Structure formats: C-alpha cells, structure tokens
C-alpha cells in the first residue's frame, strides 16, 4: 500500500464562501475549532505591539457581514465590527506586548511570542490555527501561515480587528498625556508628522529605541534609552556613526 493511501481526503474550498471558505473546509474535515491570529503595530516605531486570536462560530458569515482586513475598513466600521466580533465569537484573546519587551527582544521575536501567548490564552482549545503571513513555531495546535490571511480567512480578519482597535484606542489614550506627538493621528507609525515631532521633541518612553529613526532622534537630543534595547542592524549603524555605543543600553 502506498503512502498516498494514508493521506486524509483533500479539503475542497468553496469560492462562494469568500473569506470563510478555508476555516469552513477545516471544520468539515473535523479540524475545528479554527483560530485566527494577527497583530497590530508591527511596523510602528512607538507604542505597544498588540496580538489577538479569535475563534468564530461556523456559519456566522451573515451576522459578521463586512468582516475583512482591519486596514481596509473605516474607523467607524472597525469599531462596529470590534463590538460584534466580541459578542459573536466563540472565544478570543488579546495580548499587549509593551515597548520595553519589544525593544529587549526585537519586534519579530516579540510578535512570535505574542502570537503563542494569544493562542495559549484561549479557553477553547483550537484544532487548527491560521496565522497571517508567516509560520509561528511552538503553538499549542497545528497551524498554517496564510498569505494575506486578514483578507483570506475570516477568523484572521476578526483577530486583526480586535488587535487594531485595541491598539488604536491605546494610542489615543497616549495622546492625552503626550499630545505633541499626535499619536491620535498616526498611531505611532513612521509618518512625516511623527518624524517631525521626533526631530523636535526627541523620543518618549513609549518610543521603540530598537528602531533606527528613534535611536537617531535620541542621540540628537542627548538621550539614553529608558530600558534595555537589543539593537537591530539598522539601529546599530546609526549609533556607531553618531556616537559611542554606550549611549544606548544593551
């Protein structure tokens, strides 16, 4: 008997199911519950990294009409979907990785670890996990990376909404205490407005000193990192060109 005889039957994806097709196929093969995982704030140079996991009810597509990648939704639509996902989801978990942890371990490692935590904190143990974009080792269930998962899989889209709305609200709260950085507008990402504020005021304790632009702004203002930083290659180059390595904690 050949090895092919032991392979499970191939799951059929129904195109008319839209971004529910992948998780529906997994459920039909007995691999549910299916959890989606996504993050918000990976590319930001200020503020926390937020990761969410979410398990949706099979057949809930009509009740979650309009659910897609959070970045493609308006702020009002995200807020509405955020409340709806929390109400309708079988289970969800949100993990906040603070800036000192992001700086200490590096954003990619912190993201991977945050995804592990988000899945581990689900009270409903998933049979399968769908991750947006890249492989995450060490999860508590079998998993697969999904290209553009926040558009291709509804459970990943739901996780993206939970993560982004949670983080956006945190950045708006930061704006109340540090209005000169305008975190309410750019949410900590590297926009022209944010770069101008960094140049004028230097980095705050909520900036990621492992990012080259933040390290450069800190050096220009004679500041030290307020916590331990694992220097990226880019940040190390800035420090080496601009001053002694001792200016940033290692």
N, C-alpha and C positions, 0 to 999 in steps of 0.2 A: 504494500500500500504506500502510495506516495505521500510526501509531506503536505501536498495541497489538499489531501482528503481531510486533514485535521484543522484546516483554516475555517474560521467562522464565516457564515454567508456574508457577502458584501452588502453593506447598508446602501439603500437607494435614497438619494437626496431628491426631494420633490421641489422643483423650481418654483411652483406656485406658492410654496410656503414661505418664500422670502428669507429673511434672516432667522426664521425659526426652523429652517429645514435641517440643519446639522444636528442641533440638540434633539429634534424630534426623531431623527434617524437613530441616534444613540439610545433614546428611550425605547424605541421599538425593538432594539436588539437587547434590551434588558440591562443597559449600561447606565441607567439613571440612578439617582438624581444627577443632573448635569449642572455643574457650577461654572460660571464665567468669572474671569479675573481681569482687572485692568487697573491702571494707575492714572494719577493726575499730578502734574508738576515735575515730571522728569527733566524737562529742559529748562525749567526756571532757575534763575540764579539767586532767588530769595524765597523764603517760606518753606513750609514742610513738604514732604512727599506724602501723598495720600493714596492708599491702595484699597480697593474694595473687591469683595467676592459676592456672588449673588446666585441663588437657585430660584428659577422661575417655575410656575405651575405649567405643566404641559397643557397646550390648548388655550393659553391665556392671550393669544395674539390680538384678538379683537379688543380685549379690555386694555391692552397696552399699545393701542394703535399710535403710530408715530415714533415708536421707540427705535432709536438709531444711535450712531456715534454722537456723543455729547457735544463734540466740537462743531457738529453740523446743525445743532439746534440753537434757537434763540435762548436768551437767558430766561425769559418767561416760560418757554416750552420746557426747558430743563427743570425749572422749579416745579412745574406741574407734574412732570414725569417722575421727579425725585420723590414727591409725596405718594404718587401712585405706585411706584415700584416698592417702596417701603410697606405700603398697605397690602399689595398683592403678592409679594414674593413669599416663597416657601421659607426662605432663610436668607440672611445677608450678614456681612461683617465688614466693618470699615477700620482700617489700621492707619494711624498717623505716625509717620517717621519724622521726628523733629530734626531741625537743621544740624545740631551738633552730631547726631548719628549719621546723617547724610555726609557731612564733611569728614567724619572719622573713617568711614568705610568706603566712601565713594558712592556716587549716585547709582551705578548699575548694581553693585553688591547690595546696597540698601534696598533697591527696588525688588531684587530677587528674594531677599529675606522678608520683606514686607508682604510679598505675594504668598510665601509659605505661611506666614502668620495669619493672613486673611483667610486662607483655606482651612487652616487648623482650628480657627475660632468658630467655624460654622458648627452649629449644633446638629444639623442634618448632614451626616457624612456623605459626601458625593461619591457616586460610582465612577464619574469621569469629570475631568476639569478641562475647560477650554481657556487658553491663555492668549492674550492679544500679542501676536508678533514673534515671540521668541520662546525657546524652551526654558522651563523652570525645573531644575532637578530638586529632589527632596520633598515633593508634595506628598500628601497623605493618600492620594488616589492616582490612578493612571491619568495622563494628561497629553495634550497635543497643542502645539502652537498653531494659531490660525492667522493667516495673513489678513491684515485689516480686520481683525476679529471684532472690533467695535462696530463695524458695518456688516460683517458677515454672520454674526451669531448674536441673537437677542440677549442671551444671558451675559455676554461680554459687554454689549451695549448698556445693559442695566447697571453693570458694575462701573462702567465709565461714567454714567450719570451720577451714581452715588459718590464716586470719588471726586469728580469735578465740582459738583455743587457743594460738597463738604469743604473742599479746599478753597473755592471761591469765597465762601462765607467767612472762612478763617482769615483770608487775605483782606476782606472788607473790614473785619474786626481790627486787624493790624493797622489799617489806615486810620482808625480812630485815634490810636496812640502815636502814630508817625505819619501825619498827613502829608508831609513834604515829599515823601517818596511816591505818593499816588498809587499805592498798592491796589486801591479800589478800581483803578483803570486797567493796569497791565498785569495784575495778579502775580507780580514777581518775575515775569518773563523779560527777556533782554530787548526791550523796545527802545526807540530813540528817547522817549520821555524818561524811561527808567535810567538809561545811560547818562542822561543829563543830570538827574538827581544824584546818581552815584558820584559823578565828577564834582558836583557842587558840595555835597554833604559827606561823602565817603560812605563806607558800608556800615550797616547797623548789625546788631546781634542776630537779626533774622536773615542776614545775607549768607550765602554759601561761599566760604572762603576757599573752597576747593575749585571754584570757577575762576578762570584766568582774569576776567574783567573785574571781578570783585577783589582779587588779590592785588591787581594793579591799582585800583582805586584806594585800597587800604594803604599801600606803600606811598602813594602820592600824598596821603593825609597823615602819614607817620603813625599809622595804627597797627596794632597787633591783633591777630585772630583771638576771639574770646574763648576759644575751645580748641581741642586738638584737631589737626587737619592732616589728612592723607593727601599730599599734593598730587594732582594729576600732572601729566607730562606738560600740558599747556601752562598750568599754574607755575610749575617749577621753572619753566623757561622765563616766565615774567619775573619771578623773584630773583633768579640768577642774573638777569640782565639789569634789574632795577635796584638791587641791594642785597645784603647778606641773607642767607637762608634763615638765620636766627630770628629774622623779623616775623616769621610765621611759625607757630608751634608745629612740631612734628610728632 
